Amino acid sequence: MNVLIKLLLNAVAVFALANILSGVSVDGYMSAIIVALVLSVLNLFVKPLLVVFTLPVTIVTLGLFLLVINGLIILLADKFITGFSVDSIWWAILFSVLLSILQSLLRSFLKKEKK
């Protein structure tokens, strides 16, 4: 149940950011849920491999290259999902940063409700 709530919160965050950012678009609520699901899977399987392969660059840039990796994950999701589009790597990086912030805020509200 907790996983389903997190997935729906991620979908809400994706939909909200797609409406705010002009370089990111999502067709509807169902597409936002699919984007949230695909991003979760990509973050689970692909991101650790990219982090390991780019470890020297990440160390030299003091971790800032992880933003680029997150942007690449967003662009990869763009290629898999037809109802989701991102214009450039810069929009993907901005979307990734804002999505992380919004997810943290939504999850903190969820934790306060449980207590």
DSSP file with accessible surface (Angstrom, degrees, kcal/mol):
  #  RESIDUE AA STRUCTURE BP1 BP2  ACC     N-H-->O    O-->H-N    N-H-->O    O-->H-N    TCO  KAPPA ALPHA  PHI   PSI    X-CA   Y-CA   Z-CA
    1    1 A M     >        0   0  175      0, 0.0     4,-2.1     0, 0.0     5,-0.2   0.000 360.0 360.0 360.0 -40.4    0.0    0.0    0.0
    2    2 A N  H  >  +     0   0   67      1,-0.2     4,-2.3     2,-0.2     5,-0.2   0.870 360.0  52.0 -64.2 -37.5    2.8    2.4    0.9
    3    3 A V  H  > S+     0   0  118      2,-0.2     4,-2.4     1,-0.2    -1,-0.2   0.901 108.6  51.0 -65.7 -39.8    4.5    1.8   -2.5
    4    4 A L  H  > S+     0   0   95      2,-0.2     4,-2.4     1,-0.2    -2,-0.2   0.909 109.7  49.5 -65.4 -39.6    1.2    2.6   -4.3
    5    5 A I  H  X S+     0   0   54     -4,-2.1     4,-2.5     2,-0.2    -2,-0.2   0.922 111.4  49.0 -65.7 -42.5    0.9    5.8   -2.4
    6    6 A K  H  X S+     0   0   79     -4,-2.3     4,-2.4     2,-0.2    -2,-0.2   0.906 110.6  51.1 -63.5 -39.9    4.4    6.8   -3.2
    7    7 A L  H  X S+     0   0   31     -4,-2.4     4,-2.2     2,-0.2    -2,-0.2   0.924 111.2  47.2 -63.1 -43.2    3.8    6.0   -6.9
    8    8 A L  H  X S+     0   0   81     -4,-2.4     4,-2.3     2,-0.2    -2,-0.2   0.884 111.0  51.7 -67.7 -36.5    0.7    8.2   -6.9
    9    9 A L  H  X S+     0   0   38     -4,-2.5     4,-2.3     2,-0.2    -1,-0.2   0.903 109.8  49.9 -64.8 -40.0    2.5   11.0   -5.2
   10   10 A N  H  X S+     0   0   12     -4,-2.4     4,-2.7     2,-0.2    -2,-0.2   0.896 109.7  51.3 -63.9 -38.8    5.3   10.8   -7.8
   11   11 A A  H  X S+     0   0    6     -4,-2.2     4,-2.7     2,-0.2    -2,-0.2   0.903 109.1  50.1 -65.5 -39.7    2.7   10.9  -10.5
   12   12 A V  H  X S+     0   0   89     -4,-2.3     4,-2.7     2,-0.2    -2,-0.2   0.922 111.7  48.8 -62.6 -42.5    1.1   14.0   -9.0
   13   13 A A  H  X S+     0   0    0     -4,-2.3     4,-2.5     2,-0.2     5,-0.2   0.920 111.8  48.8 -64.2 -42.1    4.5   15.6   -8.8
   14   14 A V  H  X S+     0   0    1     -4,-2.7     4,-2.3     2,-0.2    -2,-0.2   0.937 113.2  47.1 -62.8 -45.6    5.3   14.7  -12.5
   15   15 A F  H  X S+     0   0   43     -4,-2.7     4,-1.5     2,-0.2    -2,-0.2   0.919 113.0  48.6 -64.2 -42.6    1.9   16.1  -13.6
   16   16 A A  H  X S+     0   0   36     -4,-2.7     4,-1.3     1,-0.2    -2,-0.2   0.932 113.7  45.8 -64.4 -44.5    2.3   19.3  -11.6
   17   17 A L  H  X S+     0   0   10     -4,-2.5     4,-3.1     1,-0.2    -1,-0.2   0.858 108.3  56.6 -69.1 -33.7    5.8   19.9  -12.9
   18   18 A A  H  < S+     0   0    8     -4,-2.3    -1,-0.2     1,-0.2     6,-0.2   0.839 108.9  47.6 -65.8 -30.9    4.8   19.2  -16.5
   19   19 A N  H  < S+     0   0  112     -4,-1.5    -1,-0.2    -5,-0.2    -2,-0.2   0.768 116.8  43.4 -78.7 -25.1    2.2   21.9  -16.3
   20   20 A I  H  < S+     0   0  126     -4,-1.3     2,-0.4    -5,-0.1    -2,-0.2   0.901 104.8  65.1 -84.9 -45.8    4.6   24.4  -14.8
   21   21 A L    ><  -     0   0   18     -4,-3.1     3,-0.8     1,-0.1    -1,-0.1  -0.657  66.0-154.5 -85.9 132.1    7.7   23.8  -17.0
   22   22 A S  T 3  S+     0   0  103     -2,-0.4    -1,-0.1     1,-0.2    -4,-0.0   0.728  92.0  57.3 -77.9 -20.4    7.3   24.7  -20.6
   23   23 A G  T 3  S+     0   0    1     68,-0.1    64,-2.3    63,-0.1     2,-0.4   0.479 101.7  63.3 -88.8  -0.8   10.0   22.3  -21.8
   24   24 A V  E <   +A   86   0A   3     -3,-0.8     2,-0.4    -6,-0.2    62,-0.2  -0.977  62.6 178.1-125.7 134.6    8.3   19.2  -20.3
   25   25 A S  E     -A   85   0A  52     60,-2.6    60,-2.5    -2,-0.4     2,-0.4  -0.995  11.9-173.5-139.2 146.7    4.9   17.9  -21.3
   26   26 A V  E     -A   84   0A  16     -2,-0.4    58,-0.2    58,-0.2     3,-0.1  -0.991  23.0-138.2-134.9 140.2    2.7   14.9  -20.3
   27   27 A D        -     0   0  129     56,-2.2     2,-0.3    -2,-0.4    57,-0.1   0.858  68.3 -41.1 -71.3 -37.3   -0.5   14.0  -22.0
   28   28 A G  S  > S-     0   0   21     55,-0.2     4,-1.9     1,-0.1    -1,-0.1  -0.943  71.0 -64.9-170.3-170.3   -2.6   13.2  -19.0
   29   29 A Y  H  > S+     0   0  171     -2,-0.3     4,-2.0     1,-0.2     5,-0.2   0.897 125.6  51.5 -64.8 -41.8   -3.0   11.6  -15.6
   30   30 A M  H  > S+     0   0  128      1,-0.2     4,-2.3     2,-0.2    -1,-0.2   0.904 109.2  50.8 -64.9 -39.1   -2.4    8.1  -16.9
   31   31 A S  H  > S+     0   0   24      1,-0.2     4,-2.7     2,-0.2    -1,-0.2   0.883 108.0  53.6 -64.1 -36.5    0.7    9.1  -18.7
   32   32 A A  H  X S+     0   0    1     -4,-1.9     4,-2.4     2,-0.2    -2,-0.2   0.895 108.4  49.2 -65.5 -38.4    2.0   10.7  -15.5
   33   33 A I  H  X S+     0   0   52     -4,-2.0     4,-2.3     2,-0.2    -2,-0.2   0.920 111.9  48.5 -66.0 -41.2    1.4    7.5  -13.6
   34   34 A I  H  X S+     0   0   72     -4,-2.3     4,-3.0     2,-0.2     5,-0.2   0.912 110.7  51.2 -65.0 -41.1    3.3    5.6  -16.3
   35   35 A V  H  X S+     0   0    0     -4,-2.7     4,-2.9     1,-0.2     5,-0.2   0.934 110.1  49.5 -61.1 -44.4    6.1    8.1  -16.2
   36   36 A A  H  X S+     0   0    3     -4,-2.4     4,-1.9     2,-0.2    -2,-0.2   0.912 113.3  46.8 -61.9 -40.6    6.4    7.7  -12.4
   37   37 A L  H  X S+     0   0   90     -4,-2.3     4,-2.2     2,-0.2    -2,-0.2   0.939 114.0  46.2 -67.4 -46.1    6.5    3.9  -12.8
   38   38 A V  H  X S+     0   0   32     -4,-3.0     4,-2.9     1,-0.2     5,-0.2   0.909 111.6  51.9 -65.2 -40.4    9.1    4.0  -15.5
   39   39 A L  H  X S+     0   0   10     -4,-2.9     4,-2.6    -5,-0.2    -1,-0.2   0.897 108.8  51.7 -63.2 -37.5   11.2    6.5  -13.6
   40   40 A S  H  X S+     0   0   50     -4,-1.9     4,-1.4    -5,-0.2    -2,-0.2   0.922 112.3  45.2 -64.0 -44.1   11.1    4.3  -10.5
   41   41 A V  H  X S+     0   0   70     -4,-2.2     4,-2.4     2,-0.2     5,-0.4   0.924 114.1  48.4 -66.3 -44.3   12.2    1.2  -12.6
   42   42 A L  H  X>S+     0   0   12     -4,-2.9     5,-2.1     1,-0.2     4,-1.5   0.903 111.5  50.2 -63.8 -39.3   15.0    3.2  -14.3
   43   43 A N  H  <5S+     0   0   70     -4,-2.6    -1,-0.2    -5,-0.2    -2,-0.2   0.799 112.7  48.9 -68.0 -26.7   16.2    4.6  -11.0
   44   44 A L  H  <5S+     0   0  116     -4,-1.4    -2,-0.2    -5,-0.2    -1,-0.2   0.889 129.2  14.5 -79.4 -39.1   16.2    1.1   -9.6
   45   45 A F  H  X5S+     0   0  133     -4,-2.4     4,-0.6    -5,-0.1    -3,-0.2   0.842 130.2  35.4-107.3 -43.7   18.1   -0.7  -12.4
   46   46 A V  H  X5S+     0   0   44     -4,-1.5     4,-2.2    -5,-0.4     3,-0.3   0.902 107.0  61.2 -85.7 -42.0   19.9    1.8  -14.7
   47   47 A K  H  ><S+     0   0   56     -5,-2.1     4,-2.6     1,-0.2     5,-0.2   0.895 101.0  52.8 -58.7 -43.5   21.0    4.6  -12.4
   48   48 A P  H  > S+     0   0   65      0, 0.0     4,-2.2     0, 0.0    -1,-0.2   0.907 110.0  49.9 -60.5 -36.2   23.3    2.4  -10.2
   49   49 A L  H  X S+     0   0  102     -4,-0.6     4,-2.5    -3,-0.3    -2,-0.2   0.925 111.4  47.8 -65.4 -43.8   25.1    1.2  -13.3
   50   50 A L  H  X S+     0   0   50     -4,-2.2     4,-1.8     2,-0.2    -1,-0.2   0.887 110.7  52.1 -63.9 -38.3   25.5    4.8  -14.6
   51   51 A V  H  < S+     0   0   40     -4,-2.6    -2,-0.2    -5,-0.2    -1,-0.2   0.926 111.4  46.4 -65.0 -41.9   26.8    5.9  -11.2
   52   52 A V  H >< S+     0   0  100     -4,-2.2     3,-1.2    -5,-0.2    -2,-0.2   0.928 113.6  48.1 -66.8 -43.2   29.4    3.1  -11.1
   53   53 A F  H 3< S+     0   0  158     -4,-2.5    -1,-0.2     1,-0.3    -2,-0.2   0.797 117.9  40.7 -68.9 -28.2   30.6    3.7  -14.7
   54   54 A T  T 3X S+     0   0   29     -4,-1.8     4,-2.5    -5,-0.2    -1,-0.3   0.134  78.1 119.0-106.3  21.3   30.9    7.5  -14.2
   55   55 A L  H <> S+     0   0   86     -3,-1.2     4,-2.6     1,-0.2     5,-0.2   0.892  72.9  51.8 -57.8 -43.2   32.4    7.4  -10.7
   56   56 A P  H  > S+     0   0   89      0, 0.0     4,-2.4     0, 0.0    -1,-0.2   0.935 112.7  45.3 -61.2 -41.6   35.7    9.1  -11.6
   57   57 A V  H  > S+     0   0   68      1,-0.2     4,-2.3     2,-0.2    -2,-0.2   0.905 112.3  52.3 -66.8 -38.4   33.8   12.0  -13.3
   58   58 A T  H  <>S+     0   0   13     -4,-2.5     5,-3.3     1,-0.2     6,-0.3   0.903 110.4  47.9 -64.5 -39.9   31.4   12.2  -10.3
   59   59 A I  H ><5S+     0   0  113     -4,-2.6     3,-1.4     3,-0.2    -2,-0.2   0.929 111.3  49.9 -67.4 -43.1   34.4   12.4   -7.9
   60   60 A V  H 3<5S+     0   0  121     -4,-2.4    -2,-0.2     1,-0.3    -1,-0.2   0.893 114.1  44.8 -63.5 -37.5   36.2   15.1   -9.9
   61   61 A T  T ><5S-     0   0   51     -4,-2.3     3,-1.5    -5,-0.2    -1,-0.3   0.322 114.1-117.8 -89.9   9.5   33.0   17.2  -10.1
   62   62 A L  T < 5S-     0   0  161     -3,-1.4    -3,-0.2     1,-0.3    -2,-0.1   0.848  74.1 -49.3  57.6  37.1   32.3   16.7   -6.4
   63   63 A G  T > <S+     0   0   27     -5,-3.3     3,-1.3    -6,-0.2     4,-0.3   0.350 110.7 115.1  90.8  -7.5   29.0   14.9   -7.2
   64   64 A L  T X>  +     0   0  118     -3,-1.5     3,-1.4    -6,-0.3     4,-0.7   0.767  65.2  69.9 -68.2 -22.8   27.6   17.5   -9.6
   65   65 A F  H 3> S+     0   0   52      1,-0.3     4,-2.1    -7,-0.3     3,-0.3   0.739  82.2  74.5 -67.0 -18.6   27.7   15.0  -12.4
   66   66 A L  H <> S+     0   0   62     -3,-1.3     4,-2.4     1,-0.2    -1,-0.3   0.821  88.9  59.6 -62.8 -28.0   24.9   13.1  -10.7
   67   67 A L  H <> S+     0   0   66     -3,-1.4     4,-2.1    -4,-0.3    -1,-0.2   0.899 104.9  48.5 -63.9 -39.9   22.6   15.9  -11.9
   68   68 A V  H  X S+     0   0   46     -4,-0.7     4,-2.5    -3,-0.3    -2,-0.2   0.906 109.5  52.3 -66.6 -40.0   23.5   15.0  -15.4
   69   69 A I  H  X S+     0   0    1     -4,-2.1     4,-2.1     2,-0.2    -2,-0.2   0.928 109.2  49.7 -61.8 -43.0   22.9   11.3  -14.7
   70   70 A N  H  X S+     0   0   26     -4,-2.4     4,-2.0     1,-0.2    -1,-0.2   0.906 110.3  50.8 -61.8 -40.6   19.4   12.2  -13.4
   71   71 A G  H  X S+     0   0    0     -4,-2.1     4,-2.5     1,-0.2    -2,-0.2   0.898 108.6  51.7 -62.9 -39.0   18.8   14.2  -16.5
   72   72 A L  H  X S+     0   0   78     -4,-2.5     4,-2.3     2,-0.2    -2,-0.2   0.881 107.2  52.9 -66.5 -35.4   19.8   11.3  -18.7
   73   73 A I  H  X S+     0   0    2     -4,-2.1     4,-2.2     2,-0.2    -1,-0.2   0.916 109.5  49.4 -64.3 -41.2   17.4    9.0  -16.8
   74   74 A I  H  X S+     0   0    7     -4,-2.0     4,-1.9     1,-0.2    -2,-0.2   0.927 111.7  48.4 -63.7 -43.4   14.6   11.6  -17.5
   75   75 A L  H  X S+     0   0   40     -4,-2.5     4,-1.6     2,-0.2    -2,-0.2   0.865 109.3  53.4 -66.2 -33.6   15.6   11.6  -21.2
   76   76 A L  H  X S+     0   0   60     -4,-2.3     4,-1.4     2,-0.2    -1,-0.2   0.910 107.8  50.0 -66.4 -40.1   15.6    7.8  -21.3
   77   77 A A  H  X S+     0   0    0     -4,-2.2     4,-1.9     1,-0.2    -2,-0.2   0.875 105.8  58.3 -63.8 -35.1   12.1    7.8  -19.9
   78   78 A D  H  < S+     0   0   26     -4,-1.9     6,-0.2     1,-0.2    -1,-0.2   0.885 104.9  50.2 -60.4 -38.6   11.1   10.3  -22.6
   79   79 A K  H  < S+     0   0  159     -4,-1.6    -1,-0.2     1,-0.2    -2,-0.2   0.823 113.3  45.6 -70.6 -30.3   12.3    7.8  -25.2
   80   80 A F  H  < S+     0   0  133     -4,-1.4     2,-0.5    -5,-0.1    -2,-0.2   0.786 106.9  61.2 -82.7 -28.8   10.2    4.9  -23.7
   81   81 A I    ><  -     0   0   16     -4,-1.9     3,-0.8     3,-0.1    -1,-0.1  -0.885  59.9-162.4-111.1 127.0    6.9    6.8  -23.1
   82   82 A T  T 3  S+     0   0  149     -2,-0.5    -1,-0.1     1,-0.2    -4,-0.0   0.810  89.9  54.0 -77.5 -28.3    5.0    8.3  -26.0
   83   83 A G  T 3  S+     0   0    4    -52,-0.1   -56,-2.2   -57,-0.1     2,-0.4   0.319 101.1  70.4 -88.8  10.8    2.8   10.6  -23.8
   84   84 A F  E <   +A   26   0A   2     -3,-0.8     2,-0.4    -6,-0.2   -58,-0.2  -0.991  58.6 174.8-131.3 130.7    5.8   12.3  -22.1
   85   85 A S  E     -A   25   0A  44    -60,-2.5   -60,-2.6    -2,-0.4     2,-0.4  -1.000  14.8-168.9-141.8 144.1    8.3   14.6  -23.8
   86   86 A V  E     -A   24   0A  10     -2,-0.4   -62,-0.2   -62,-0.2     3,-0.1  -0.997  16.0-147.8-128.6 132.9   11.3   16.7  -22.6
   87   87 A D        -     0   0  115    -64,-2.3     2,-0.3    -2,-0.4    -1,-0.1   0.881  69.1 -12.1 -72.9 -41.0   12.8   19.3  -25.0
   88   88 A S     >  -     0   0   43    -65,-0.2     4,-1.9     1,-0.1     5,-0.1  -0.927  70.0 -93.6-152.7 174.5   16.5   19.1  -23.9
   89   89 A I  H  > S+     0   0   50     -2,-0.3     4,-2.6     1,-0.2     5,-0.2   0.849 121.3  57.2 -63.9 -32.7   19.0   17.9  -21.3
   90   90 A W  H  > S+     0   0  193      2,-0.2     4,-2.4     1,-0.2    -1,-0.2   0.906 107.2  46.4 -67.7 -40.6   18.7   21.2  -19.5
   91   91 A W  H  > S+     0   0   77      2,-0.2     4,-2.8     1,-0.2    -1,-0.2   0.875 112.0  53.0 -65.8 -35.9   14.9   20.9  -19.1
   92   92 A A  H  X S+     0   0    0     -4,-1.9     4,-2.4     2,-0.2    -2,-0.2   0.910 109.8  46.9 -66.2 -41.0   15.5   17.3  -17.9
   93   93 A I  H  X S+     0   0   26     -4,-2.6     4,-2.5     2,-0.2     5,-0.2   0.934 114.5  46.7 -66.6 -44.2   18.0   18.4  -15.3
   94   94 A L  H  X S+     0   0   73     -4,-2.4     4,-2.6     1,-0.2     5,-0.3   0.928 113.1  49.7 -62.8 -43.5   15.7   21.1  -14.1
   95   95 A F  H  X S+     0   0    0     -4,-2.8     4,-2.6     1,-0.2    -2,-0.2   0.913 110.8  50.7 -60.2 -41.8   12.8   18.7  -14.0
   96   96 A S  H  X S+     0   0    8     -4,-2.4     4,-2.2     2,-0.2    -2,-0.2   0.920 111.6  46.1 -64.0 -44.8   14.8   16.2  -12.1
   97   97 A V  H  X S+     0   0   52     -4,-2.5     4,-2.1     2,-0.2    -2,-0.2   0.945 116.4  44.5 -64.5 -47.4   15.9   18.7   -9.4
   98   98 A L  H  X S+     0   0   57     -4,-2.6     4,-2.8     1,-0.2     5,-0.2   0.873 111.4  54.2 -67.1 -34.8   12.4   20.1   -9.0
   99   99 A L  H  X S+     0   0   10     -4,-2.6     4,-2.7    -5,-0.3    -1,-0.2   0.916 108.0  49.9 -64.9 -40.9   10.9   16.6   -9.0
  100  100 A S  H  X S+     0   0   57     -4,-2.2     4,-2.1     2,-0.2    -2,-0.2   0.921 112.7  46.6 -63.0 -43.3   13.2   15.6   -6.2
  101  101 A I  H  X S+     0   0   91     -4,-2.1     4,-2.2     2,-0.2    -2,-0.2   0.940 114.3  46.9 -64.6 -46.1   12.3   18.6   -4.1
  102  102 A L  H  X S+     0   0   47     -4,-2.8     4,-2.6     1,-0.2     5,-0.2   0.895 111.0  51.8 -65.9 -38.3    8.6   18.1   -4.7
  103  103 A Q  H  X S+     0   0   40     -4,-2.7     4,-2.5     1,-0.2    -1,-0.2   0.908 109.3  50.8 -63.9 -40.7    8.8   14.4   -3.9
  104  104 A S  H  X S+     0   0   81     -4,-2.1     4,-2.0    -5,-0.2    -2,-0.2   0.916 111.5  47.8 -63.0 -42.6   10.5   15.2   -0.6
  105  105 A L  H  X S+     0   0   86     -4,-2.2     4,-1.9     2,-0.2    -2,-0.2   0.930 113.0  47.4 -64.0 -45.3    7.9   17.8    0.3
  106  106 A L  H  X S+     0   0   41     -4,-2.6     4,-1.7     1,-0.2    -2,-0.2   0.904 112.9  48.6 -65.3 -39.7    5.0   15.4   -0.5
  107  107 A R  H  X S+     0   0   80     -4,-2.5     4,-2.2    -5,-0.2    -1,-0.2   0.849 108.2  54.3 -69.9 -32.2    6.6   12.5    1.4
  108  108 A S  H  X S+     0   0   46     -4,-2.0     4,-1.8    -5,-0.2    -1,-0.2   0.892 108.4  49.4 -68.8 -36.2    7.2   14.7    4.5
  109  109 A F  H  X S+     0   0  111     -4,-1.9     4,-1.6     2,-0.2    -2,-0.2   0.882 109.9  52.3 -65.7 -35.9    3.5   15.7    4.5
  110  110 A L  H  X S+     0   0   31     -4,-1.7     4,-1.4     1,-0.2    -2,-0.2   0.903 108.4  49.9 -67.6 -40.0    2.6   12.0    4.3
  111  111 A K  H  X S+     0   0  142     -4,-2.2     4,-1.2     1,-0.2    -1,-0.2   0.868 108.0  53.5 -67.2 -36.3    4.9   11.2    7.3
  112  112 A K  H  < S+     0   0  147     -4,-1.8    -1,-0.2     1,-0.2    -2,-0.2   0.868 106.5  53.1 -66.2 -35.1    3.3   13.9    9.4
  113  113 A E  H  < S+     0   0  157     -4,-1.6    -1,-0.2     1,-0.2    -2,-0.2   0.860 105.2  54.5 -68.9 -33.8   -0.2   12.5    8.7
  114  114 A K  H  <        0   0  138     -4,-1.4    -1,-0.2     1,-0.1    -2,-0.2   0.829 360.0 360.0 -70.1 -31.8    0.8    9.1    9.9
  115  115 A K     <        0   0  216     -4,-1.2    -2,-0.2    -3,-0.1    -1,-0.1   0.889 360.0 360.0 -75.2 360.0    2.0   10.3   13.2
